[in-house]
Amino acid sequence: MPSSADAGTWRLGDRTVTRLGFGAMRLTGTRPFHAGVPRDRDTSIAVLRRAVELGVDHVDTAAFYFSRTRSANELINAALSPYPGDLTIVTKVGPVRDVHGDWAERPGPDGLRGHVEENLRQLGRDRLDVVNFRTGDDPDVAPYVAALAELVAEGLVGHVGVSAVTLDQLEAARAVTEVVCVQNRFSIDSADDLAVLRRCGELGIAFVPFFTVAGRARQGAPGEEPEAVLEVAAELDATPAQVRLAWTLALGEHVLVIPGTGSVAHLEENVAAAGLRLSAEQMARLSA
Ligand SMILES: NC(=O)c1ccc[n+]([C@@H]2O[C@H](COP(=O)([O-])OP(=O)(O)OC[C@H]3O[C@@H](n4cnc5c(N)ncnc54)[C@H](OP(=O)(O)O)[C@@H]3O)[C@@H](O)[C@H]2O)c1
């Protein structure tokens, strides 16, 4: 049976996770937010349970991941609680959607507390393992990260991460508190954030890319694949999604992937990528 452990492990603060995790955003609908058709509830629950069975112990989520009738946090709670002790749930705060699903005004630093509490309620936890501050228009991350650091001191949050940050914002956040991960958009066809990935490696903190599988399609389904991805997939009898994941994992031991899917078959395929190894020549061809 394939296992996410085949990709090895890395740390998120004091937690150890397998390097192939799971992103919960796609559990709520055929497209994120209110754009698609809400997913079948039993299928989404089956995806989460199968993920854990296959060794996934790092699940990425947010209170603002919801469609008309499904909430990622509620699905995680229903599928996985009582939570296994080795399961690390990473949430993010910053963006806000109102009950209609429209993007609402983002809170200032003081408002992050309420969003952390919302995640606690929905997940049914007393403490969130890791909370990422997802940046918006305000380039000054320091006060937001400081607000999360206060919640760490109070015991509501285990560790702080940052998302969608530049190198300067990462350093500004680190000047305020310990940062255990960076979650930025990065994929084989959208790999302009290599400097942040490398800096995380130097610091020994996790770099957690999103849109690894979807790539340039972002919130859509994966589109036409680059020629090199198709070639390597054929050589290895693998799928393009698996090649994308294996390429990303090979960039550094500190790189953790969180592919999102609402399909058990895709989940199993993605977890099997944990054991896929690319040759140096294939890596070079894909990176070019
Ligand atoms: N920090 C941020 O700002 C931010 C932004 C976006 C996302 N995220 C996080 O990152 C996670 C990953 O992003 P994502 O879920 O949008 O993108 P993704 O994992 O790169 O790709 C998901 C898309 O690929 C499809 N897919 C997944 N596995 C597949 C496979 N084996 N074969 C073919 N198609 C496959 C999914 O459709 P199916 O459902 O049909 O499989 C979906 O359309 C999210 O779940 C979320 O937790 C964070």
The ligand as an SDF file (V2000), in Angstrom:
LIG
                    3D

 48 52  0  0  0  0  0  0  0  0999 V2000
   -2.3230   29.8880    1.3880 N   0  0  0  0  0  0  0  0  0  0  0  0
   -3.1060   30.0820    0.3410 C   0  0  0  0  0  0  0  0  0  0  0  0
   -3.3230   31.2210   -0.0680 O   0  0  0  0  0  0  0  0  0  0  0  0
   -3.7010   28.9250   -0.3670 C   0  0  0  0  0  0  0  0  0  0  0  0
   -4.3260   29.1450   -1.6110 C   0  0  0  0  0  0  0  0  0  0  0  0
   -4.8650   28.0390   -2.2590 C   0  0  0  0  0  0  0  0  0  0  0  0
   -4.7830   26.7970   -1.6900 C   0  0  0  0  0  0  0  0  0  0  0  0
   -4.1940   26.5990   -0.4710 N   0  0  0  0  0  0  0  0  0  0  0  0
   -4.0950   25.2450    0.1370 C   0  0  0  0  0  0  0  0  0  0  0  0
   -3.3240   24.4610   -0.7400 O   0  0  0  0  0  0  0  0  0  0  0  0
   -4.0290   23.2560   -1.0460 C   0  0  0  0  0  0  0  0  0  0  0  0
   -3.6510   22.8150   -2.4570 C   0  0  0  0  0  0  0  0  0  0  0  0
   -4.2130   23.7020   -3.4020 O   0  0  0  0  0  0  0  0  0  0  0  0
   -5.4040   23.2060   -4.3480 P   0  0  0  0  0  0  0  0  0  0  0  0
   -6.1440   22.1420   -3.6660 O   0  0  0  0  0  0  0  0  0  0  0  0
   -6.1410   24.3930   -4.8120 O   0  0  0  0  0  0  0  0  0  0  0  0
   -4.5980   22.7970   -5.6390 O   0  0  0  0  0  0  0  0  0  0  0  0
   -3.8680   21.4800   -6.1370 P   0  0  0  0  0  0  0  0  0  0  0  0
   -3.7570   20.4760   -5.0980 O   0  0  0  0  0  0  0  0  0  0  0  0
   -2.6560   21.9650   -6.8080 O   0  0  0  0  0  0  0  0  0  0  0  0
   -4.8710   20.9950   -7.2910 O   0  0  0  0  0  0  0  0  0  0  0  0
   -6.1990   20.6800   -7.0350 C   0  0  0  0  0  0  0  0  0  0  0  0
   -6.8800   20.4760   -8.3710 C   0  0  0  0  0  0  0  0  0  0  0  0
   -6.2540   19.3820   -9.0340 O   0  0  0  0  0  0  0  0  0  0  0  0
   -7.1710   18.3020   -9.1520 C   0  0  0  0  0  0  0  0  0  0  0  0
   -6.4130   17.0960   -8.7930 N   0  0  0  0  0  0  0  0  0  0  0  0
   -5.8960   16.7370   -7.5870 C   0  0  0  0  0  0  0  0  0  0  0  0
   -5.2600   15.5680   -7.6720 N   0  0  0  0  0  0  0  0  0  0  0  0
   -5.3640   15.1660   -8.9640 C   0  0  0  0  0  0  0  0  0  0  0  0
   -4.9150   14.0340   -9.6680 C   0  0  0  0  0  0  0  0  0  0  0  0
   -4.2020   13.0780   -9.0790 N   0  0  0  0  0  0  0  0  0  0  0  0
   -5.2020   13.9500  -10.9860 N   0  0  0  0  0  0  0  0  0  0  0  0
   -5.9080   14.9220  -11.6170 C   0  0  0  0  0  0  0  0  0  0  0  0
   -6.3750   16.0060  -11.0030 N   0  0  0  0  0  0  0  0  0  0  0  0
   -6.0980   16.1370   -9.6750 C   0  0  0  0  0  0  0  0  0  0  0  0
   -8.2980   18.6010   -8.2150 C   0  0  0  0  0  0  0  0  0  0  0  0
   -9.5230   18.1040   -8.7280 O   0  0  0  0  0  0  0  0  0  0  0  0
  -10.2900   16.8860   -7.9980 P   0  0  0  0  0  0  0  0  0  0  0  0
  -10.8530   17.4200   -6.7470 O   0  0  0  0  0  0  0  0  0  0  0  0
  -11.2930   16.4880   -9.0090 O   0  0  0  0  0  0  0  0  0  0  0  0
   -9.2610   15.8200   -7.7650 O   0  0  0  0  0  0  0  0  0  0  0  0
   -8.3300   20.1320   -8.2660 C   0  0  0  0  0  0  0  0  0  0  0  0
   -8.9750   20.5740   -9.4440 O   0  0  0  0  0  0  0  0  0  0  0  0
   -5.4980   23.6440   -0.8840 C   0  0  0  0  0  0  0  0  0  0  0  0
   -6.3360   22.5140   -0.7180 O   0  0  0  0  0  0  0  0  0  0  0  0
   -5.4250   24.5410    0.3290 C   0  0  0  0  0  0  0  0  0  0  0  0
   -5.4150   23.7500    1.5080 O   0  0  0  0  0  0  0  0  0  0  0  0
   -3.6380   27.6520    0.1810 C   0  0  0  0  0  0  0  0  0  0  0  0
  1  2  1  0
  2  3  2  0
  2  4  1  0
  4  5  1  0
  4 48  2  0
  5  6  2  0
  6  7  1  0
  7  8  2  0
  8  9  1  0
  8 48  1  0
  9 10  1  0
  9 46  1  0
 10 11  1  0
 11 12  1  0
 11 44  1  0
 12 13  1  0
 13 14  1  0
 14 15  2  0
 14 16  1  0
 14 17  1  0
 17 18  1  0
 18 19  2  0
 18 20  1  0
 18 21  1  0
 21 22  1  0
 22 23  1  0
 23 24  1  0
 23 42  1  0
 24 25  1  0
 25 26  1  0
 25 36  1  0
 26 27  1  0
 26 35  1  0
 27 28  2  0
 28 29  1  0
 29 30  1  0
 29 35  2  0
 30 31  1  0
 30 32  2  0
 32 33  1  0
 33 34  2  0
 34 35  1  0
 36 37  1  0
 36 42  1  0
 37 38  1  0
 38 39  2  0
 38 40  1  0
 38 41  1  0
 42 43  1  0
 44 45  1  0
 44 46  1  0
 46 47  1  0
M  CHG  2   8   1  16  -1
M  END
$$$$
